[in-house]
Amino acid sequence: MTADLVLRNVTLPTGRCADIVVAGGLVRHVGRAVRAEETIDCSRLTCLPGAVDMHVHMRGGVQAGKEDWRTGTLSAVAGGVTVVVDQPNTVPPITTPDLLRARVREAKEQAVCGFAVNAGVTPGADLQGMHDAGAMAFGETFAAPSSYGDGLGPETLRGLFTRIHALGGLATVHAEEVAGPAPATLADHDRARSGAGEARAFRTVCALAPGGMRLHFCHASTAASVEAARGTVEVTPHHLFLSRGMFQEGDTRARVNPPLRDEETRRALWSRWDRIDVVASDHAPHTLREKGLPFEDAPSGIPGVETMVPLLVAAVRRGKITLASVIEKTSWRPAAILGIPRAGFLPGDRADYALYPDAVTRIDAGRLHAKCGWSPFEGLEAVFPEEVVVRGRRVYACGELREAHPAWYPGRGYLSSQVK
């Protein structure tokens, strides 16, 4: 056998050391080395399957000043993420097959790694058409208002869930309660979108969804919300690693929906680590000019796709969590939920990998790749990958992009429509 790439001396999750032989973008053999066009010695590196970030906002179009597909996916790859799932609350929102196809074309032209695109969920949206056109999932579906997304009432949600369930689709849901006047501080924002209200909203959504529906809750920010979720549930690095007390009360860079909570709530969220299905970034960049507006007017959202896995790997180095759980929550579980081939260490697996050194560094926004140019995680410990492989090709090495290797992952509706 002649391979495209061999990863030599990989320590597998089982503890076994082996060579991974890659050809045609897939793992072909695990064991003894063969001849290859290219080899990477992993003896001093930790090899993880490429992460699947199933919650990003790649912006682009009229919002390209914040981020575009090239900068956003380069940021992803630099953080060990090899597949991103873009949310549909773009400008304009993705509510028709034509808009979805246009979004996919834009990504194919600019992305440097794998991607999927979700369908918008509004009363007038062509859900069937977007399902057949390749939408990966439906939503994030807004059960509460957020940046570029209007909240939907209970009966509207019930009807839309019924339609999505009939398609066999996955509904991803942003569930919160919003009350009170426009917040002027981080504490006000926390109260306006309280943790208790979020958990109630989770329970309400569960009651509205048909039995057996594929349901996924986005960015749970409290332990009670995690426990209230039916189906699968994700958390973000910012709710795990940041609390509002780490920032000045008026710091709009920490404004995000759901809000950052207090330190006690943040620590309690970690206590549900084993119940959490997915860690996803909710990468939602805004420019510093936008974040410089008065708190009441500044948009919610922060960048995070590049720092997500590095923060978790640093937590592994500190002994807080296991490497196996990071692989499960950032790669294998999201791939299973979405129904895309998993990256891994068995013949037939997708050959996406990120190779991490032992050294722990500090996050420096000046070294990150997101177009917005700032990070709320500045100064936190992280471990960034030295090399990243996408479908068997070395796309990123030592801080530099070697080549773009985009790949569209369409949803089940598209795959079924191609068989008919």
N, C-alpha and C positions, 0 to 999 in steps of 0.2 A: 504494500500500500504506500502511495505517495500522498502526503497531506499538504494542505495549504498552510497550516500552522500547527505547531505542537507546543503546548504549555508543559514544560518539564518540571518535575519535582514539586507537584502540587500536593499540598496536604488537604485531603478530602475531609468532609465533615465527620466521617467515621474514624479519622486519625490515620488512615492508610496514606502512604505517599505513592503517587503514580503520575504518569504522563497522560495528558489529555490530547488526543489526536483529533484534529478538526479538518473537515473538507466540506465544501459546498454550504458553509454556514452552520453545519450541524456537528455534534460530537459523533465521531465514527468509532472510536475505540478508547478505552481507558486501561492503561497498563504499561506495557513495554513500548519504548520509543520507536518511531519509524522515521524515514527520511521526510523532510518537510522543506517547503520554500522558505519558511521563517520559523524561528523558535524563540520562546521567552523562558528564561530560567526563573522559576517562582520559588526557589529555595529560601529566599529571604523575604518573601512577600506572602500576604494572606490573600487567597483567591476567593472572591465571592461571586456568585451569579449576578449578572447585571440586574439592577433594581428596576421595578416597574412602578413609576409614580402615577397613580391613577387619579390624581387631582391636581392639574396645573391650568393656568390661564396664560397662554402663550402670546396674548395680545395680537400684534400684527395689524394689517389694514390701517384704518385711520388712527389706531393706537400704537403704531409702530415706534413712536418716540419713547414709549415705556419699555417695549420689548418686541422682538419679532421672532419668527420661527428659528432663524439661524442663531441669534444670540441666546434665545431661551434653551434650545436643544444643546448648544455648546456648553452652556452652564450646567445642563443636566449631565452630560457626558463627563464633564470635569468633576462631577460629584458622584460618579459611579452609577448613574441612572441611564439605562439604554433604551427604555420605552417610556413615553409620556402619553397621558390621556388628557386631551384638551377639553375644557369645559365650554358650553355653547353660549354663555352670556357675553358674546362678542358684540361689536358695533358694526352692522346690525346683528341681532341675535340669530342663531341658527335655528330656523323654524320650518325650512322647506328643503326638499332634496337638492334643489339647485344651489342653495346657500351652503349646504353641507359639502356638495361636490367641489364647490369653489374653495372651501376651506381646506379640503384634502389636496387640491391642486397647489394651493399656496404652500402647504407643508412639504409636498414632494419637491418643490423647487428650492426650498430653503433649509429644511431640517437636516441635521447631521446624524440622527439616530432614528430608532423606531418610534412610531406615533400612532395614535388613534384619536378619533374625534367623536364627541358625544352630541346628542340631539337635544335641542331646547324643548322644554315642556311648558306650553302655554295653551289656553283654550283653543286657539285657532291654528295650532301647529299641525303640520302634516306628519303625524307620528308614523303611520304605515309607510309613507313615501321615504322618510329618512331611515326607517328600519331597513327597507329594501336597498337603499343607497349606501348602506355601510356604517350607520351609526353604531358605535360600540355599546353605548348605554344611553339611558334617558336621564338627563340632568347633568349638573346638579339641578334638582327640582326645588324651587324656592318655596318652602313652607313659611318663610319669613323674608322680608326685604333685605337686600344686601347690595353691594356695588354692582350696578348694571343688571340687577335682577329684582323684579317685583314679586312680593309675596302673594301666594295663592290661598284663597279661602278653603275651608274644610270640604264643602260640597264640590267645589271645582277640583280639588285634589282627589277626592273619591272617584269622580268620573274619569279623570286622567289616569289614575292608577288602574282602573278597570280596563281601559283601553291598552295600557302598557302590558298588563298581565295577559290579555288576550293574544298579544304578539309574542309572548314568552320573553319579554324584555326585562332588563335590569333597570330599576329605578334607583338613582342615587339622590339622596335628599339632604337639603340644608334645612334643619329644623331648629327654630328658636322662637321665643316670645319676645316681642318688642313693646316697651311701654315708656311713657314719660316724655319730657321735652328733649330736644337735641342736646346730647351730652357736651360738657365743656372740659371734662377731664377724663382720664382713664378710669377713675373710680366711678364717675357718672356713667360711663359707657358700660362698665361691668354691671351696674345696677339696672340699667335700661334693658340689657340683654342678659338677665341673671342666669346663673347656673341652675337654679331650681326651675325657672321657666323653660330652660332648654330641655331638662329631663321630662317636664310635662309635655312639651312639644313632641319629643320622641315617642312618648306613650300615645299621644293623639294620632300621630302618623301611623303607628302600628295598628291602631283601631280602624283607621280609614282604609288600609291596604287589604285587598282580598287575601284569603287564606292561600298559602302556597306561593304567593308572589315573591319574585326575586327582588329583595329590598336591601339597600346598602345605605347606612347613615354616614354622612360626611362629618369630619372634624368635631368629634365629641370632645368637649372641654372639661368635663367633670366625671368623676367615678360613677355618680348616679346616672348620668346619661349613658355611659357604657353599659351599665346594668339594665337600663330601660330598653336598649336597642333589640329589635327582632331582626333576624337575618344577619348581616355582617356590619361591622362598625370600624371606622378609621379614626385615628388621632393624628395630630400634626406635631412636628418637632417644636413649634413655638409654644404649644400648650404643655408639652413635656419639659422643655428646657427654660422657658421664660415665665416670669410672673410680673404683674404690673408694678410691684414694688421695686423692681430692678430699674425702673425708668422714672424720670420726672413726670409729675401728674399731667402736664400739658404736652408731653412728647407724642406727637402724632405718628411718629415712625412705629410706635407700638400699638397703634389703633388697627384693629383687625376684628372681623366677625367670624365666629363668636369672639368675645373679648378675651384678653389675657386675664386670668383670675388671680386671686391672692396666693401666697406661697403655700398655705395649708392645702388649698384645693389642688394646686399643681402637684404636690407630693402625693395626695390621695389618688390622683390620676395614675401615677406610676404604680400604685398598689394593684391596679387592674391590668397590669401588663399582660398577664397570661390570657385574659379575656379579649384583649384587643386583637382584631383580625389583621389590620393593615395600618402601617404608618405611611401617610402621604403628605406632601408638602403644602398643598393649597398655595402654590407659587402664584402670587398675585401682585406683580410689581407696579408701583406708581413712581413718578418722578419726584425728586426732592422738591421741585417747585410746587407740585400738587400737595405734597406732605407739609409744605411750609405754610399752607393756608391756616386760618384759625381752626381750632379743634372741631368746632361745630360743622365746618365746611370741608375739612380734609377727608379724602376718601379712605375707606378701610381696605386693608390688604398689605401684605409684605412679601418680599422675595424669599425663596427658601429651597428651590429644587437642588441647588449645588451643595448646600450645607446639610441636607437631610441625613444621608447615609454617613458622611464624615462625623457628624455629632454622635450618631449611634455607635459607630466603631470606637470612638473615644470612650463612650460609656462602657463598651465591652472591655477596653483596656483597663478601665477603673474597677472592673469586676461587678458593675451594677446589673448587667444583663448578659445573656449568653450570645455567642456568635450565631448559634443555630436559630435562636429566636429572631435575630435580625434578618437572617436569610429568609425565614418563613414569612415575616411580616412585610418585608420590602420587595420580595421577589416571587416566591412560590405561591403564597396565598393570593396576592393580587392577580397573578397570571391565571390561577384557577377560577377566581371570581369572574374574570373577564372572558375566560375561555380561549386564551391565547397560549401557544406552546411555551413551556417553561424553559428557562435557562438553567443549566445544571451540569451534572457530572456523569450522566448516563448516556449510552449510545442513543442517538435520536434527539437528545436535548438541543435546544437552541444554544449556539456557541456565543453567548454574551457574558463577558466577565469584567470585573474591576479588580485590580491588583493593588493591595494596600501595604505600605511599609509599616515598620514597627513604630516609627517616630510620631509622637503626638505634637501638633502645632497649635497655634492660636488663629482664629478666623480673622482675616484682614480683608475688609471689603475692597480695598484697592487691588487685590489679587483675584477677585472673583470676576465672572464673565457676564453676569446679568447687565443689561443695558442701563438699568436705573442707577447703578453705581453705589448702592449702600446696602447694609445688612443690619437687622436688629440683633444678630448673633455676634456682632463684633467683639473679639476678645475671648470668646468661649473656646474650650478645647475641641479639637477636631483632628481626624486623620483622613487626608485626601488621597485618592488613588494616584499611583505613579503611571499606570497604563490602563487603558480601557479597550476592550475588544467588543466589536459589534458584528454579529453574524460571521465570526471567524476572521475579521479584519481588525488590525490595530488602528483604531481611529484617533486615539489620543495617547500621547506619551510625554511625560515630564513637562507638563504645562502647555503643550502645543497640540493643535489639531493637525493630524496627519492627513486625513481624508474624510469626506462626508459619506455616510452610508445610510441614507433614509430608507425606511420600509414602512408601508402602511399596513396596519392590522385592522381590517374591517370586522364589523360585528357579525353575529350569527345570521341576521336577516339577509345580508348581502351574500354570505356564503351559501345560504339555502336557495336564494334567487338564481345563483349561477348554475345550480344543479338542475333546475326546472327546464 
